[in-house]
Amino acid sequence: MAKVKINGKLFDIPAGVKFGDLHHDIEKAGVEFGCTDGQCGVCVCTVKSGLECLAEPSEQEEETLWRIGEYEENRRLTCQLVIERENCTIELETD
C-alpha cells in the first residue's frame, strides 16, 4: 500500500492498481474524470511528491499529455497512474 494525498484527502492505494479503476473513490477528492482510459485529458494532475514511486507513463498517456500541452515531467493523468513501489507517500494536486 502507498499513502496517496490527492487535493488534501488521504487514500491507501495498493501497488499495481490503476487509479482510473478507483475513480469512484478518488472523485471524492475533487478529481474530475472523463474517459478513465487516458484519452480525454480531463484528469490531468501535478505530482507534487512521490513521482519515483509511480510507473512511467504509457504511450497513450504521453500522447494525450502532448496533445493537451502538458509537457512537464510531473504532469500526469490521474486515471493512468499506477504505483510501482510499496510504502511510498505520493501527493497529487489537480487544477
N, CA, C and O atoms as a printed pandas DataFrame, in Angstrom:
     atom_number atom_name residue_name chain_id  residue_number  x_coord  y_coord  z_coord
0              1         N          MET        A               1    0.839   -1.201    0.000
1              2        CA          MET        A               1    0.000    0.000    0.000
2              3         C          MET        A               1    0.877    1.255    0.000
3              4         O          MET        A               1    1.986    1.271    0.534
4              5         N          ALA        A               2    0.351    2.268   -0.601
5              6        CA          ALA        A               2    1.003    3.570   -0.582
6              7         C          ALA        A               2    0.002    4.584   -0.052
7              8         O          ALA        A               2   -1.202    4.468   -0.284
8              9         N          LYS        A               3    0.502    5.558    0.648
9             10        CA          LYS        A               3   -0.310    6.682    1.104
10            11         C          LYS        A               3   -0.331    7.702   -0.028
11            12         O          LYS        A               3    0.716    8.164   -0.482
12            13         N          VAL        A               4   -1.518    8.041   -0.473
13            14        CA          VAL        A               4   -1.659    8.985   -1.578
14            15         C          VAL        A               4   -2.556   10.125   -1.126
15            16         O          VAL        A               4   -3.710    9.915   -0.754
16            17         N          LYS        A               5   -2.014   11.332   -1.162
17            18        CA          LYS        A               5   -2.779   12.528   -0.816
18            19         C          LYS        A               5   -3.165   13.213   -2.115
19            20         O          LYS        A               5   -2.306   13.630   -2.893
20            21         N          ILE        A               6   -4.475   13.325   -2.340
21            22        CA          ILE        A               6   -4.990   13.955   -3.554
22            23         C          ILE        A               6   -5.820   15.160   -3.131
23            24         O          ILE        A               6   -6.853   15.009   -2.479
24            25         N          ASN        A               7   -5.372   16.354   -3.501
25            26        CA          ASN        A               7   -6.055   17.592   -3.121
26            27         C          ASN        A               7   -6.335   17.628   -1.617
27            28         O          ASN        A               7   -7.384   18.106   -1.186
28            29         N          GLY        A               8   -5.388   17.118   -0.822
29            30        CA          GLY        A               8   -5.505   17.165    0.629
30            31         C          GLY        A               8   -6.228   15.985    1.261
31            32         O          GLY        A               8   -6.231   15.861    2.486
32            33         N          LYS        A               9   -6.837   15.121    0.471
33            34        CA          LYS        A               9   -7.563   13.955    1.007
34            35         C          LYS        A               9   -6.673   12.723    0.884
35            36         O          LYS        A               9   -6.073   12.490   -0.164
36            37         N          LEU        A              10   -6.587   11.931    1.959
37            38        CA          LEU        A              10   -5.674   10.800    2.023
38            39         C          LEU        A              10   -6.343    9.486    1.626
39            40         O          LEU        A              10   -7.463    9.195    2.045
40            41         N          PHE        A              11   -5.637    8.697    0.809
41            42        CA          PHE        A              11   -6.098    7.387    0.347
42            43         C          PHE        A              11   -4.991    6.371    0.561
43            44         O          PHE        A              11   -3.812    6.718    0.498
44            45         N          ASP        A              12   -5.353    5.129    0.813
45            46        CA          ASP        A              12   -4.418    3.999    0.785
46            47         C          ASP        A              12   -4.677    3.273   -0.523
47            48         O          ASP        A              12   -5.769    2.751   -0.748
48            49         N          ILE        A              13   -3.671    3.242   -1.383
49            50        CA          ILE        A              13   -3.845    2.632   -2.700
50            51         C          ILE        A              13   -2.778    1.550   -2.878
51            52         O          ILE        A              13   -1.589    1.811   -2.695
52            53         N          PRO        A              14   -3.204    0.341   -3.232
53            54        CA          PRO        A              14   -2.234   -0.744   -3.417
54            55         C          PRO        A              14   -1.423   -0.586   -4.697
55            56         O          PRO        A              14   -1.886    0.001   -5.675
56            57         N          ALA        A              15   -0.219   -1.116   -4.671
57            58        CA          ALA        A              15    0.627   -1.114   -5.867
58            59         C          ALA        A              15   -0.039   -1.943   -6.959
59            60         O          ALA        A              15   -0.727   -2.925   -6.678
60            61         N          GLY        A              16    0.173   -1.535   -8.203
61            62        CA          GLY        A              16   -0.319   -2.285   -9.337
62            63         C          GLY        A              16   -1.738   -1.966   -9.771
63            64         O          GLY        A              16   -2.197   -2.473  -10.795
64            65         N          VAL        A              17   -2.445   -1.133   -9.013
65            66        CA          VAL        A              17   -3.829   -0.789   -9.352
66            67         C          VAL        A              17   -3.843    0.558  -10.072
67            68         O          VAL        A              17   -3.283    1.536   -9.577
68            69         N          LYS        A              18   -4.478    0.607  -11.231
69            70        CA          LYS        A              18   -4.594    1.861  -11.976
70            71         C          LYS        A              18   -5.600    2.759  -11.263
71            72         O          LYS        A              18   -6.703    2.323  -10.931
72            73         N          PHE        A              19   -5.219    4.011  -11.028
73            74        CA          PHE        A              19   -6.080    4.942  -10.309
74            75         C          PHE        A              19   -7.442    5.089  -10.975
75            76         O          PHE        A              19   -8.441    5.304  -10.290
76            77         N          GLY        A              20   -7.498    4.976  -12.290
77            78        CA          GLY        A              20   -8.772    5.068  -13.000
78            79         C          GLY        A              20   -9.760    4.004  -12.567
79            80         O          GLY        A              20  -10.971    4.216  -12.631
80            81         N          ASP        A              21   -9.249    2.847  -12.121
81            82        CA          ASP        A              21  -10.119    1.781  -11.624
82            83         C          ASP        A              21  -10.748    2.140  -10.280
83            84         O          ASP        A              21  -11.719    1.513   -9.857
84            85         N          LEU        A              22  -10.193    3.147   -9.615
85            86        CA          LEU        A              22  -10.691    3.594   -8.309
86            87         C          LEU        A              22  -11.383    4.949   -8.414
87            88         O          LEU        A              22  -11.543    5.648   -7.413
88            89         N          HIS        A              23  -11.794    5.319   -9.629
89            90        CA          HIS        A              23  -12.285    6.684   -9.860
90            91         C          HIS        A              23  -13.481    7.046   -8.984
91            92         O          HIS        A              23  -13.627    8.215   -8.626
92            93         N          HIS        A              24  -14.333    6.106   -8.628
93            94        CA          HIS        A              24  -15.481    6.447   -7.782
94            95         C          HIS        A              24  -15.028    6.951   -6.415
95            96         O          HIS        A              24  -15.650    7.855   -5.857
96            97         N          ASP        A              25  -13.960    6.382   -5.869
97            98        CA          ASP        A              25  -13.420    6.842   -4.590
98            99         C          ASP        A              25  -12.618    8.127   -4.757
99           100         O          ASP        A              25  -12.772    9.067   -3.977
100          101         N          ILE        A              26  -11.763    8.166   -5.773
101          102        CA          ILE        A              26  -10.873    9.309   -5.971
102          103         C          ILE        A              26  -11.654   10.572   -6.324
103          104         O          ILE        A              26  -11.201   11.674   -6.015
104          105         N          GLU        A              27  -12.801   10.441   -6.955
105          106        CA          GLU        A              27  -13.630   11.611   -7.267
106          107         C          GLU        A              27  -14.014   12.379   -6.006
107          108         O          GLU        A              27  -14.288   13.577   -6.076
108          109         N          LYS        A              28  -14.038   11.710   -4.858
109          110        CA          LYS        A              28  -14.372   12.364   -3.583
110          111         C          LYS        A              28  -13.335   13.411   -3.194
111          112         O          LYS        A              28  -13.596   14.262   -2.344
112          113         N          ALA        A              29  -12.159   13.348   -3.818
113          114        CA          ALA        A              29  -11.106   14.336   -3.557
114          115         C          ALA        A              29  -11.176   15.489   -4.552
115          116         O          ALA        A              29  -10.277   16.328   -4.595
116          117         N          GLY        A              30  -12.232   15.532   -5.347
117          118        CA          GLY        A              30  -12.401   16.630   -6.289
118          119         C          GLY        A              30  -11.745   16.412   -7.636
119          120         O          GLY        A              30  -11.598   17.359   -8.408
120          121         N          VAL        A              31  -11.346   15.183   -7.935
121          122        CA          VAL        A              31  -10.755   14.873   -9.234
122          123         C          VAL        A              31  -11.880   14.602  -10.225
123          124         O          VAL        A              31  -12.756   13.773   -9.977
124          125         N          GLU        A              32  -11.845   15.308  -11.343
125          126        CA          GLU        A              32  -12.825   15.053  -12.397
126          127         C          GLU        A              32  -12.254   14.012  -13.343
127          128         O          GLU        A              32  -11.092   14.092  -13.739
128          129         N          PHE        A              33  -13.075   13.037  -13.702
129          130        CA          PHE        A              33  -12.680   12.021  -14.668
130          131         C          PHE        A              33  -13.616   12.097  -15.862
131          132         O          PHE        A              33  -14.799   12.410  -15.727
132          133         N          GLY        A              34  -13.068   11.807  -17.026
133          134        CA          GLY        A              34  -13.877   11.722  -18.232
134          135         C          GLY        A              34  -13.914   10.276  -18.677
135          136         O          GLY        A              34  -14.801    9.514  -18.292
136          137         N          CYS        A              35  -12.946    9.909  -19.487
137          138        CA          CYS        A              35  -12.948    8.574  -20.102
138          139         C          CYS        A              35  -12.337    7.490  -19.216
139          140         O          CYS        A              35  -12.665    6.316  -19.392
140          141         N          THR        A              36  -11.489    7.829  -18.302
141          142        CA          THR        A              36  -10.700    6.937  -17.428
142          143         C          THR        A              36   -9.780    5.986  -18.185
143          144         O          THR        A              36   -9.261    5.043  -17.587
144          145         N          ASP        A              37   -9.562    6.203  -19.480
145          146        CA          ASP        A              37   -8.621    5.345  -20.199
146          147         C          ASP        A              37   -7.479    6.128  -20.851
147          148         O          ASP        A              37   -6.802    5.623  -21.747
148          149         N          GLY        A              38   -7.272    7.369  -20.391
149          150        CA          GLY        A              38   -6.110    8.137  -20.811
150          151         C          GLY        A              38   -6.222    8.855  -22.132
151          152         O          GLY        A              38   -5.203    9.227  -22.713
152          153         N          GLN        A              39   -7.433    9.063  -22.629
153          154        CA          GLN        A              39   -7.572    9.716  -23.932
154          155         C          GLN        A              39   -8.091   11.143  -23.867
155          156         O          GLN        A              39   -7.804   11.939  -24.761
156          157         N          CYS        A              40   -8.852   11.488  -22.827
157          158        CA          CYS        A              40   -9.503   12.804  -22.835
158          159         C          CYS        A              40   -8.666   13.909  -22.184
159          160         O          CYS        A              40   -8.754   15.064  -22.600
160          161         N          GLY        A              41   -7.867   13.584  -21.184
161          162        CA          GLY        A              41   -7.033   14.586  -20.529
162          163         C          GLY        A              41   -7.720   15.383  -19.439
163          164         O          GLY        A              41   -7.125   16.319  -18.906
164          165         N          VAL        A              42   -8.949   15.046  -19.092
165          166        CA          VAL        A              42   -9.699   15.794  -18.075
166          167         C          VAL        A              42   -9.040   15.714  -16.697
167          168         O          VAL        A              42   -9.079   16.684  -15.939
168          169         N          CYS        A              43   -8.441   14.582  -16.369
169          170        CA          CYS        A              43   -7.942   14.346  -15.008
170          171         C          CYS        A              43   -6.462   14.688  -14.834
171          172         O          CYS        A              43   -5.804   14.131  -13.955
172          173         N          VAL        A              44   -5.935   15.582  -15.646
173          174        CA          VAL        A              44   -4.526   15.944  -15.527
174          175         C          VAL        A              44   -4.238   16.473  -14.119
175          176         O          VAL        A              44   -5.042   17.200  -13.535
176          177         N          CYS        A              45   -3.062   16.088  -13.587
177          178        CA          CYS        A              45   -2.694   16.494  -12.233
178          179         C          CYS        A              45   -1.204   16.819  -12.182
179          180         O          CYS        A              45   -0.453   16.525  -13.112
180          181         N          THR        A              46   -0.802   17.429  -11.078
181          182        CA          THR        A              46    0.605   17.662  -10.786
182          183         C          THR        A              46    1.012   16.698   -9.690
183          184         O          THR        A              46    0.381   16.648   -8.635
184          185         N          VAL        A              47    2.061   15.935   -9.935
185          186        CA          VAL        A              47    2.612   15.063   -8.902
186          187         C          VAL        A              47    3.568   15.917   -8.087
187          188         O          VAL        A              47    4.675   16.223   -8.532
188          189         N          LYS        A              48    3.132   16.307   -6.875
189          190        CA          LYS        A              48    3.920   17.194   -6.012
190          191         C          LYS        A              48    5.080   16.451   -5.356
191          192         O          LYS        A              48    6.148   17.023   -5.141
192          193         N          SER        A              49    4.862   15.162   -5.037
193          194        CA          SER        A              49    5.929   14.329   -4.475
194          195         C          SER        A              49    5.606   12.867   -4.741
195          196         O          SER        A              49    4.446   12.486   -4.894
196          197         N          GLY        A              50    6.661   12.056   -4.791
197          198        CA          GLY        A              50    6.482   10.622   -4.986
198          199         C          GLY        A              50    6.485   10.166   -6.425
199          200         O          GLY        A              50    6.081    9.038   -6.708
200          201         N          LEU        A              51    6.929   11.006   -7.349
201          202        CA          LEU        A              51    6.948   10.645   -8.767
202          203         C          LEU        A              51    7.738    9.349   -8.997
203          204         O          LEU        A              51    7.398    8.551   -9.871
204          205         N          GLU        A              52    8.790    9.155   -8.206
205          206        CA          GLU        A              52    9.629    7.970   -8.356
206          207         C          GLU        A              52    8.917    6.671   -7.966
207          208         O          GLU        A              52    9.396    5.583   -8.286
208          209         N          CYS        A              53    7.786    6.780   -7.284
209          210        CA          CYS        A              53    7.009    5.607   -6.867
210          211         C          CYS        A              53    6.019    5.157   -7.936
211          212         O          CYS        A              53    5.426    4.085   -7.822
212          213         N          LEU        A              54    5.842    5.965   -8.963
213          214        CA          LEU        A              54    4.833    5.692   -9.990
214          215         C          LEU        A              54    5.458    5.067  -11.228
215          216         O          LEU        A              54    6.606    5.348  -11.570
216          217         N          ALA        A              55    4.685    4.216  -11.893
217          218        CA          ALA        A              55    5.115    3.646  -13.171
218          219         C          ALA        A              55    5.276    4.765  -14.192
219          220         O          ALA        A              55    4.622    5.804  -14.099
220          221         N          GLU        A              56    6.138    4.544  -15.150
221          222        CA          GLU        A              56    6.340    5.504  -16.236
222          223         C          GLU        A              56    5.032    5.639  -17.022
223          224         O          GLU        A              56    4.245    4.694  -17.072
224          225         N          PRO        A              57    4.793    6.797  -17.633
225          226        CA          PRO        A              57    3.574    6.954  -18.431
226          227         C          PRO        A              57    3.574    6.018  -19.639
227          228         O          PRO        A              57    4.613    5.765  -20.250
228          229         N          SER        A              58    2.401    5.518  -19.963
229          230        CA          SER        A              58    2.249    4.681  -21.154
230          231         C          SER        A              58    2.346    5.573  -22.391
231          232         O          SER        A              58    2.322    6.800  -22.293
232          233         N          GLU        A              59    2.454    4.937  -23.544
233          234        CA          GLU        A              59    2.491    5.688  -24.797
234          235         C          GLU        A              59    1.200    6.490  -24.973
235          236         O          GLU        A              59    1.239    7.642  -25.404
236          237         N          GLN        A              60    0.050    5.879  -24.638
237          238        CA          GLN        A              60   -1.248    6.568  -24.736
238          239         C          GLN        A              60   -1.265    7.810  -23.844
239          240         O          GLN        A              60   -1.698    8.880  -24.272
240          241         N          GLU        A              61   -0.791    7.664  -22.598
241          242        CA          GLU        A              61   -0.774    8.813  -21.683
242          243         C          GLU        A              61    0.145    9.909  -22.218
243          244         O          GLU        A              61   -0.222   11.084  -22.207
244          245         N          GLU        A              62    1.322    9.536  -22.681
245          246        CA          GLU        A              62    2.251   10.531  -23.227
246          247         C          GLU        A              62    1.645   11.258  -24.423
247          248         O          GLU        A              62    1.786   12.476  -24.542
248          249         N          GLU        A              63    0.975   10.529  -25.304
249          250        CA          GLU        A              63    0.343   11.153  -26.469
250          251         C          GLU        A              63   -0.732   12.145  -26.040
251          252         O          GLU        A              63   -0.831   13.238  -26.598
252          253         N          THR        A              64   -1.534   11.767  -25.050
253          254        CA          THR        A              64   -2.600   12.659  -24.572
254          255         C          THR        A              64   -1.999   13.889  -23.908
255          256         O          THR        A              64   -2.442   15.007  -24.172
256          257         N          LEU        A              65   -1.004   13.706  -23.056
257          258        CA          LEU        A              65   -0.365   14.851  -22.395
258          259         C          LEU        A              65    0.229   15.796  -23.432
259          260         O          LEU        A              65    0.098   17.014  -23.310
260          261         N          TRP        A              66    0.874   15.248  -24.441
261          262        CA          TRP        A              66    1.451   16.066  -25.505
262          263         C          TRP        A              66    0.355   16.845  -26.237
263          264         O          TRP        A              66    0.494   18.041  -26.492
264          265         N          ARG        A              67   -0.739   16.147  -26.570
265          266        CA          ARG        A              67   -1.843   16.764  -27.323
266          267         C          ARG        A              67   -2.478   17.920  -26.558
267          268         O          ARG        A              67   -2.882   18.913  -27.164
268          269         N          ILE        A              68   -2.571   17.801  -25.227
269          270        CA          ILE        A              68   -3.215   18.867  -24.436
270          271         C          ILE        A              68   -2.217   19.905  -23.922
271          272         O          ILE        A              68   -2.589   20.810  -23.176
272          273         N          GLY        A              69   -0.949   19.772  -24.322
273          274        CA          GLY        A              69    0.051   20.779  -23.979
274          275         C          GLY        A              69    0.644   20.655  -22.592
275          276         O          GLY        A              69    1.114   21.645  -22.032
276          277         N          GLU        A              70    0.630   19.478  -22.038
277          278        CA          GLU        A              70    1.205   19.243  -20.701
278          279         C          GLU        A              70    2.526   18.491  -20.865
279          280         O          GLU        A              70    2.546   17.262  -20.926
280          281         N          TYR        A              71    3.628   19.242  -20.936
281          282        CA          TYR        A              71    4.922   18.659  -21.276
282          283         C          TYR        A              71    5.812   18.389  -20.064
283          284         O          TYR        A              71    6.807   17.676  -20.191
284          285         N          GLU        A              72    5.485   18.934  -18.905
285          286        CA          GLU        A              72    6.366   18.785  -17.748
286          287         C          GLU        A              72    6.295   17.371  -17.185
287          288         O          GLU        A              72    5.240   16.737  -17.188
288          289         N          GLU        A              73    7.445   16.887  -16.698
289          290        CA          GLU        A              73    7.547   15.508  -16.206
290          291         C          GLU        A              73    6.575   15.210  -15.064
291          292         O          GLU        A              73    6.076   14.090  -14.947
292          293         N          ASN        A              74    6.306   16.213  -14.222
293          294        CA          ASN        A              74    5.439   15.977  -13.059
294          295         C          ASN        A              74    3.950   16.150  -13.367
295          296         O          ASN        A              74    3.119   16.074  -12.461
296          297         N          ARG        A              75    3.609   16.378  -14.627
297          298        CA          ARG        A              75    2.204   16.455  -15.046
298          299         C          ARG        A              75    1.807   15.091  -15.580
299          300         O          ARG        A              75    2.446   14.559  -16.488
300          301         N          ARG        A              76    0.751   14.531  -15.014
301          302        CA          ARG        A              76    0.308   13.176  -15.384
302          303         C          ARG        A              76   -1.207   13.140  -15.448
303          304         O          ARG        A              76   -1.880   14.075  -15.015
304          305         N          LEU        A              77   -1.738   12.056  -15.991
305          306        CA          LEU        A              77   -3.175   11.821  -15.994
306          307         C          LEU        A              77   -3.488   10.952  -14.781
307          308         O          LEU        A              77   -2.970    9.842  -14.656
308          309         N          THR        A              78   -4.324   11.452  -13.900
309          310        CA          THR        A              78   -4.633   10.721  -12.670
310          311         C          THR        A              78   -5.144    9.316  -12.976
311          312         O          THR        A              78   -4.767    8.364  -12.293
312          313         N          CYS        A              79   -5.982    9.173  -13.976
313          314        CA          CYS        A              79   -6.581    7.867  -14.287
314          315         C          CYS        A              79   -5.551    6.827  -14.698
315          316         O          CYS        A              79   -5.818    5.630  -14.602
316          317         N          GLN        A              80   -4.381    7.256  -15.153
317          318        CA          GLN        A              80   -3.370    6.330  -15.663
318          319         C          GLN        A              80   -2.272    6.015  -14.656
319          320         O          GLN        A              80   -1.391    5.204  -14.942
320          321         N          LEU        A              81   -2.310    6.634  -13.495
321          322        CA          LEU        A              81   -1.257    6.405  -12.507
322          323         C          LEU        A              81   -1.332    4.997  -11.943
323          324         O          LEU        A              81   -2.413    4.480  -11.662
324          325         N          VAL        A              82   -0.160    4.381  -11.780
325          326        CA          VAL        A              82   -0.031    3.070  -11.157
326          327         C          VAL        A              82    1.176    3.133  -10.230
327          328         O          VAL        A              82    2.265    3.533  -10.642
328          329         N          ILE        A              83    0.978    2.740   -8.989
329          330        CA          ILE        A              83    2.069    2.723   -8.018
330          331         C          ILE        A              83    2.925    1.489   -8.267
331          332         O          ILE        A              83    2.411    0.375   -8.367
332          333         N          GLU        A              84    4.226    1.694   -8.367
333          334        CA          GLU        A              84    5.147    0.585   -8.591
334          335         C          GLU        A              84    5.821    0.135   -7.306
335          336         O          GLU        A              84    6.193   -1.031   -7.181
336          337         N          ARG        A              85    5.983    1.036   -6.355
337          338        CA          ARG        A              85    6.703    0.713   -5.124
338          339         C          ARG        A              85    5.797    0.856   -3.914
339          340         O          ARG        A              85    5.084    1.849   -3.771
340          341         N          GLU        A              86    5.831   -0.147   -3.046
341          342        CA          GLU        A              86    5.062   -0.121   -1.797
342          343         C          GLU        A              86    5.704    0.874   -0.822
343          344         O          GLU        A              86    6.835    1.319   -1.019
344          345         N          ASN        A              87    4.968    1.203    0.212
345          346        CA          ASN        A              87    5.457    2.049    1.307
346          347         C          ASN        A              87    5.971    3.403    0.833
347          348         O          ASN        A              87    7.002    3.888    1.299
348          349         N          CYS        A              88    5.254    3.992   -0.081
349          350        CA          CYS        A              88    5.588    5.321   -0.596
350          351         C          CYS        A              88    4.520    6.309   -0.142
351          352         O          CYS        A              88    3.410    5.936    0.239
352          353         N          THR        A              89    4.895    7.565   -0.197
353          354        CA          THR        A              89    3.931    8.640    0.009
354          355         C          THR        A              89    3.927    9.487   -1.262
355          356         O          THR        A              89    4.967    9.947   -1.732
356          357         N          ILE        A              90    2.749    9.671   -1.789
357          358        CA          ILE        A              90    2.576   10.399   -3.044
358          359         C          ILE        A              90    1.595   11.535   -2.813
359          360         O          ILE        A              90    0.582   11.350   -2.139
360          361         N          GLU        A              91    1.877   12.689   -3.354
361          362        CA          GLU        A              91    0.950   13.819   -3.240
362          363         C          GLU        A              91    0.631   14.348   -4.631
363          364         O          GLU        A              91    1.525   14.638   -5.426
364          365         N          LEU        A              92   -0.667   14.466   -4.907
365          366        CA          LEU        A              92   -1.158   14.962   -6.196
366          367         C          LEU        A              92   -2.056   16.173   -5.984
367          368         O          LEU        A              92   -2.719   16.302   -4.954
368          369         N          GLU        A              93   -2.064   17.050   -6.969
369          370        CA          GLU        A              93   -2.993   18.180   -6.983
370          371         C          GLU        A              93   -3.567   18.304   -8.385
371          372         O          GLU        A              93   -2.850   18.203   -9.381
372          373         N          THR        A              94   -4.873   18.524   -8.440
373          374        CA          THR        A              94   -5.496   18.793   -9.725
374          375         C          THR        A              94   -5.741   20.289   -9.837
375          376         O          THR        A              94   -5.789   21.002   -8.835
376          377         N          ASP        A              95   -5.895   20.750  -11.065
377          378        CA          ASP        A              95   -6.105   22.190  -11.297
378          379         C          ASP        A              95   -7.558   22.556  -11.187
379          380         O          ASP        A              95   -7.915   23.723  -11.352
